[in-house]
Amino acid sequence: MYHVIHDPKSGAVYAAAASEWHGQAIWRSGDLGETWTHSSEGIAYDAETGRKVSKVSTLAVSDGRLLVGVEAPGIFEAATKGKHGRCCRPSPENREARTWDDPSNQPPGHLGISALMFDR
């Protein structure tokens, strides 16, 4: 487990996790941890980019939206009752995003999204 959050509106608990068996996934419990389901559907970059999600590292939930921060750096979004899906990483036209997303400009180790929050 890399990050666990509770959605006070729905009562659900979400966990960002990775394993050799299930891969990178979001786990959800609607009964405070008694039972769990997981999904990794949609948490992947397009194959032609050559980028791979190595870890789901952080989560944020608000008003029916779940944000998922990953390594290689990016943010995915899902409806909390739906399937994971839309990639929300910065536009390629954003010059700063191209700079921090270029592996030659990154520090040793892995660059990822370590925290997310909604603007209220």
N, C-alpha and C positions, 0 to 999 in steps of 0.2 A: 504494500500500500504506500502510495506517495502522498495522498491527500484525501481527507474525508470531510464532507460537509453535510449539514442538516438543513433541509428546506422547511422553515417553520410554517409556511402556508399549507403545504401538502403533507407534512410529517415524514416525508421520504428522506432517506440517507443515501448519499452518493459517494462512491469511492473511486479514486483514480488508482489503477493497479496494473501490474504487468506480471506475467508468468510465462514460462516456457510452454505450458499447455494451452493457455487461453490467449497469449499474446498481450498486446496493449488493449485495455478495455475499461469501460465505465461500468461499475457495479451499482445496482440500485436495490434498496430494501424499503418496502412500504410499511414494514412492521418492526421498525427499530432494530433490525439486525437478525431477526429470527430466520428469515429466508431472504435469499438474494437471487437476482437475475443479472445478466451482463450482456453488453453489446459492444462490439468494436466496429459495427457497420458504419461506413462513411468516414471513419477516422483514418484517412490515408490521402496522400497526395496523388495527383494524376501520374501515371507511370512515366510519361514523357519528360517530367521534370527531373527525374533521377533522384528525387528526395524521398526519404523514408522516415516514417514516424518511429522513433526508437523508444519513446517513453511518453505516457500521458502523465504530466507532472502536477497539474493544478486544475481546480474547478471553481466555478462561481455559479450560483443559481439565483434567479429573481424573476418573478412574474411569468412563470411558465417557460423561461429560457434557461438553458444550461450552456455555459461557456466552458470549453475544454482547451487548456494550454498544453502544448506538446513540444518535444524535441524531435526533429529539427524544428526550429522555432516557427510556431504558427498557432492560430486560434481557430477552433472549430466551434460550431454552434448547433444546438439541437433543441427541439421542444422537449420539455421534461416528460411528456407523455408520449412522445413520438420517437422517431429513430434519429440517431446521430447523422449529421450530414454536412451542411453547408460550410465550406471553408471560408473563414473570415480574415485570412492573413492580409497584410497591407498590399496595396496595389503596386504592381511593378513600376508604375510611373512615379512612385514616391522614391526620390533619390536616396533618402536616409535609409529606407527599408532595403534597398539594393545593397547599401554599404554594410549594414549589420548582418544581412543574410548571405553575404559572400564568405564562403569558408576560409579564404585566404586572409580575411580581416578579423577572424574570430580568435579568441584566446585559446590556449591549449585546453583540451577537455571538450565538453559539450555545451552548446548554447541552446537554451530553451526558454520557455515562458514559465517563470517561477511564481507569479502571483497575478490574479485577475480580480477585478472588482467592477461593479456596475456603477455608473454615474447616476445618482439619485436626484 
